[in-house]
Amino acid sequence: MKPEFDALIIGAGPAGLTAAYQLTKAGRSALVIEQDPTFVGGISRTANYKDYLFDIGGHRFFSKSKEVVDLWDEILPDDFVERPRLSRIFYGDKFYSYPLNGFEALRNLGLFESALCMLSYAYAKVRPIRDPKTFHQWVRNQFGERLFSIFFKTYTEKVWGMSCDEISADWAARSSRR
Ligand SMILES: Cc1cc2nc3c(=O)[nH]c(=O)nc-3n(C[C@H](O)[C@H](O)[C@H](O)COP(=O)(O)OP(=O)(O)OC[C@H]3O[C@@H](n4cnc5c(N)ncnc54)[C@H](O)[C@@H]3O)c2cc1C
């Protein structure tokens, strides 16, 4: 039997829904299959718990791609809510900007830990991993192994549920610009 659609899309998260939207605009038909019995939106959706609305993580929209921004303006012409944003890591009784600000981190960490971080940073700069492939390698090149293990490893692995050695360097480069 011939399928009655041009594209089969697995997953109704932002990627799947956007692909289906674009295909439909281009005159193609698409079937989206979602494993969740109730919701679309993947991990970007807003969940309703006892009439309180929660995002799964502090989701905000940010893109340097004009094409992507235009698309969202097209879909939500009046519904974008602009909010000032401040993301910080609370570590050792101090707040650290997220994305990390190297100088602020060193100031907050104190003399001894900062010295170790500087040494580790210098080592990473002198001996960078050529062509970093993983999140771990990319962050280690940018900040040094010590800052990676203090600020990036546990947080990232908790959020994404996977090892920093399995997340791609490409994702690290993009998320650090948020
Ligand atoms: C804590 C947190 C904070 C974040 N903050 C931001 C932010 O501020 N800004 C931002 O731009 N991004 C943010 N992100 C990232 C963003 O949530 C993801 O990049 C985005 O949701 C990815 O969309 P996706 O469609 O690729 O995948 P997902 O959102 O994961 O959607 C995948 C969908 O596919 C379905 N699926 C999976 N397997 C199958 C299958 N076999 N059959 C059928 N259905 C299937 C899933 O149920 C899900 O609905 C954040 C992520 C997290 C975890």
The ligand as a Tripos MOL2 file, in Angstrom:
@<TRIPOS>MOLECULE
LIG
   53    58     1     0     0
SMALL
NO_CHARGES

@<TRIPOS>ATOM
      1 C1         16.6060   22.0550   31.1340 C.3       1 LIG1
      2 C2         16.6150   22.4630   29.6720 C.ar      1 LIG1
      3 C3         16.6130   23.8220   29.3550 C.ar      1 LIG1
      4 C4         16.6280   24.1980   28.0130 C.ar      1 LIG1
      5 N1         16.5800   25.5300   27.7240 N.ar      1 LIG1
      6 C5         16.5250   25.9260   26.4430 C.ar      1 LIG1
      7 C6         16.4120   27.2920   26.1220 C.ar      1 LIG1
      8 O1         16.3680   28.1350   27.0040 O.2       1 LIG1
      9 N2         16.3570   27.6600   24.8180 N.ar      1 LIG1
     10 C7         16.3900   26.7250   23.8110 C.ar      1 LIG1
     11 O2         16.3340   27.1080   22.6290 O.2       1 LIG1
     12 N3         16.5270   25.4100   24.0820 N.ar      1 LIG1
     13 C8         16.5750   24.9940   25.3600 C.ar      1 LIG1
     14 N4         16.6760   23.6640   25.6440 N.ar      1 LIG1
     15 C9         16.8220   22.7420   24.5160 C.3       1 LIG1
     16 C10        15.4900   22.4120   23.8420 C.3       1 LIG1
     17 O3         14.5720   21.9230   24.8140 O.3       1 LIG1
     18 C11        15.7530   21.3270   22.7910 C.3       1 LIG1
     19 O4         16.8000   21.7460   21.9250 O.3       1 LIG1
     20 C12        14.5390   21.0490   21.9280 C.3       1 LIG1
     21 O5         13.4170   20.6830   22.7050 O.3       1 LIG1
     22 C13        14.8940   19.9150   20.9700 C.3       1 LIG1
     23 O6         13.7950   19.6800   20.1450 O.3       1 LIG1
     24 P1         13.6450   18.3150   19.4130 P.3       1 LIG1
     25 O7         12.3660   18.3550   18.6670 O.co2     1 LIG1
     26 O8         14.8900   18.0150   18.6550 O.co2     1 LIG1
     27 O9         13.6240   17.1880   20.5760 O.3       1 LIG1
     28 P2         12.6310   16.9940   21.8010 P.3       1 LIG1
     29 O10        12.1330   18.2810   22.3680 O.co2     1 LIG1
     30 O11        13.3420   16.0580   22.7080 O.co2     1 LIG1
     31 O12        11.3830   16.2490   21.1620 O.3       1 LIG1
     32 C14        11.4630   14.9310   20.6920 C.3       1 LIG1
     33 C15        10.0540   14.3520   20.6300 C.3       1 LIG1
     34 O13        10.1420   13.0770   19.9900 O.3       1 LIG1
     35 C16         9.3740   12.1510   20.7210 C.3       1 LIG1
     36 N5          9.9640   10.8250   20.4380 N.ar      1 LIG1
     37 C17        11.1940   10.3940   20.7560 C.ar      1 LIG1
     38 N6         11.3860    9.1440   20.3040 N.ar      1 LIG1
     39 C18        10.2350    8.7850   19.6790 C.ar      1 LIG1
     40 C19         9.8150    7.6030   18.9960 C.ar      1 LIG1
     41 N7         10.6130    6.5400   18.8720 N.pl3     1 LIG1
     42 N8          8.5750    7.5710   18.4730 N.ar      1 LIG1
     43 C20         7.7390    8.6410   18.5930 C.ar      1 LIG1
     44 N9          8.0800    9.7870   19.2320 N.ar      1 LIG1
     45 C21         9.3230    9.8590   19.7560 C.ar      1 LIG1
     46 C22         9.4970   12.5940   22.1670 C.3       1 LIG1
     47 O14         8.4200   12.1050   22.9600 O.3       1 LIG1
     48 C23         9.4390   14.1200   22.0070 C.3       1 LIG1
     49 O15         8.1180   14.6230   22.0220 O.3       1 LIG1
     50 C24        16.6680   23.2220   26.9690 C.ar      1 LIG1
     51 C25        16.6800   21.8710   27.3140 C.ar      1 LIG1
     52 C26        16.6400   21.4870   28.6370 C.ar      1 LIG1
     53 C27        16.6470   20.0050   28.9790 C.3       1 LIG1
@<TRIPOS>BOND
     1     1     2 1
     2     2     3 ar
     3     2    52 ar
     4     3     4 ar
     5     4     5 ar
     6     4    50 ar
     7     5     6 ar
     8     6     7 ar
     9     6    13 1
    10     7     8 2
    11     7     9 ar
    12     9    10 ar
    13    10    11 2
    14    10    12 ar
    15    12    13 ar
    16    13    14 ar
    17    14    15 1
    18    14    50 ar
    19    15    16 1
    20    16    17 1
    21    16    18 1
    22    18    19 1
    23    18    20 1
    24    20    21 1
    25    20    22 1
    26    22    23 1
    27    23    24 1
    28    24    25 2
    29    24    26 1
    30    24    27 1
    31    27    28 1
    32    28    29 2
    33    28    30 1
    34    28    31 1
    35    31    32 1
    36    32    33 1
    37    33    34 1
    38    33    48 1
    39    34    35 1
    40    35    36 1
    41    35    46 1
    42    36    37 ar
    43    36    45 ar
    44    37    38 ar
    45    38    39 ar
    46    39    40 ar
    47    39    45 ar
    48    40    41 1
    49    40    42 ar
    50    42    43 ar
    51    43    44 ar
    52    44    45 ar
    53    46    47 1
    54    46    48 1
    55    48    49 1
    56    50    51 ar
    57    51    52 ar
    58    52    53 1
@<TRIPOS>SUBSTRUCTURE
     1 LIG1         1 GROUP 0 **** ****
